[in-house]
Amino acid sequence: MVWCFVGFYVTKNIRAIWLPENLKLPQQVAASKFHKMKELRMLIMEGATETFIESFLRQHFRKLKWLNITSHMQQLPESMQHLVGLTIFQLQNCKNLLSIPEFLKNMTLFMHLDIYNCSLLKLVPTTLGDLKHLTELMLKGCENLKELPQSIGNISSLSILDLSSCKSIESLPTTLGELKHFTS
């Protein structure tokens, strides 16, 4: 079940939140209320500002498993590096995002990394190969993505790679052929 935040009553037992783009939250709500959500597992933030995302993720949601962000941010917040329990990370329509930071390598439990329509994204980190549990890598609609790192061949569990509408990729790493579960 997904909950939408519609008031200022926040409980520690909430496990999922959807913050739609049209929802206007006072800035103080993130810091003063959301830190109580110790059981939060799923978070969907649409159209949130970089400042709001940073302050929200600074709450150290240790049990957060699924994070979905739709924003106009230029970079991922540093506070994300503390979300080491994430298994699903979806980044959608972040049209101003230029790169994915190296700290993503700390997210060793990632199983699904979905980056959709981040049209200015040019690079993914070379440490992508450190994500040993990654089964799905979706880079759909990343029109300016130039290349994938050779380290992608280190992800032995990778079975799905979606590069549809990645118009700037001219060649694929030779290491893709070394993947055991990968099907084309």
Residue pairs with C-beta under 8 A, 6 or more apart in sequence:
1 15
1 16
2 16
2 17
2 18
2 42
2 44
3 14
3 15
3 16
3 17
3 18
4 17
4 18
4 19
4 20
4 23
5 17
5 18
5 19
5 23
5 25
6 23
8 29
8 33
10 33
10 34
10 36
10 37
11 36
11 37
12 36
12 37
12 38
12 39
13 39
14 37
14 39
14 40
15 39
15 40
15 41
15 42
16 40
16 41
16 42
16 43
17 37
17 40
17 42
17 43
17 44
18 44
18 46
19 25
19 43
19 44
19 45
19 46
19 48
20 46
20 47
21 46
21 47
21 70
22 47
25 52
27 51
27 52
27 55
30 52
30 55
30 56
30 59
31 55
34 56
34 59
35 59
37 59
37 61
38 62
38 63
39 63
40 61
40 63
40 64
41 63
41 64
41 65
41 66
42 64
42 65
42 66
42 67
43 56
43 61
43 64
43 66
43 67
43 68
44 68
45 52
45 53
45 56
45 68
45 69
45 70
45 71
46 70
46 71
47 70
47 71
47 72
48 56
48 69
48 70
48 71
49 71
49 73
50 71
50 73
50 74
50 75
50 77
53 69
53 71
53 73
53 77
54 77
54 78
54 79
57 77
57 79
57 80
57 82
57 83
58 79
60 82
61 83
62 85
63 85
64 83
64 85
64 86
65 85
65 86
65 87
65 88
66 86
66 87
66 88
66 89
66 90
67 83
67 86
67 88
67 89
67 90
68 88
68 89
68 90
68 91
68 92
69 90
69 91
69 92
69 94
70 92
70 93
70 94
71 93
71 94
72 94
72 95
72 96
73 94
73 96
73 97
74 96
74 97
74 98
75 97
75 98
75 99
75 101
76 91
76 97
76 100
76 101
78 101
78 103
80 103
81 101
81 103
81 106
83 107
84 106
84 107
84 108
84 109
85 109
86 107
86 109
86 110
87 109
87 110
87 111
87 112
87 133
88 110
88 111
88 112
88 114
89 107
89 110
89 112
89 113
89 114
90 112
90 114
90 115
90 116
91 97
91 114
91 115
91 116
91 118
92 114
92 116
92 117
92 118
93 116
93 117
93 118
94 117
94 118
94 121
95 117
95 118
95 119
95 120
96 120
97 118
97 120
97 121
98 120
98 121
98 122
98 123
99 121
99 122
99 123
99 124
99 125
100 115
100 121
100 123
100 124
100 125
101 125
102 125
102 126
102 127
104 110
104 125
104 127
104 128
104 131
105 125
105 127
105 128
105 130
105 131
107 131
108 130
108 131
108 132
108 133
109 133
110 131
110 133
110 134
111 133
111 134
111 135
111 136
112 134
112 135
112 136
112 138
113 131
113 134
113 136
113 137
113 138
114 136
114 138
114 140
115 121
115 124
115 138
115 139
115 140
115 142
116 138
116 140
116 141
117 140
117 141
117 142
118 141
118 142
119 141
119 142
119 143
119 144
120 144
121 139
121 142
121 144
121 145
122 144
122 145
122 146
122 168
123 145
123 146
123 147
124 139
124 145
124 148
124 149
125 149
126 149
126 150
126 151
127 151
128 134
128 137
128 148
128 149
128 151
128 152
128 155
129 149
129 150
129 151
129 152
129 153
129 154
129 155
130 151
130 154
131 155
132 154
132 155
132 156
132 157
133 157
134 155
134 157
134 158
135 157
135 158
135 159
135 160
135 181
136 158
136 159
136 160
136 162
137 152
137 155
137 158
137 160
137 161
137 162
138 160
138 161
138 162
139 145
139 161
139 162
139 163
139 166
140 162
140 163
140 164
140 165
140 166
141 164
141 165
141 166
142 165
142 166
143 165
143 166
143 167
143 168
144 168
145 163
145 166
145 168
145 169
146 168
146 169
146 170
147 169
147 170
147 171
147 173
148 169
148 172
148 173
149 173
150 173
150 174
150 175
151 175
152 158
152 161
152 173
152 175
152 176
153 173
153 174
153 175
153 176
153 177
153 178
153 179
154 175
155 179
156 179
156 180
156 181
157 181
158 179
158 181
158 182
159 181
159 182
159 183
161 176
161 182
163 169
176 182
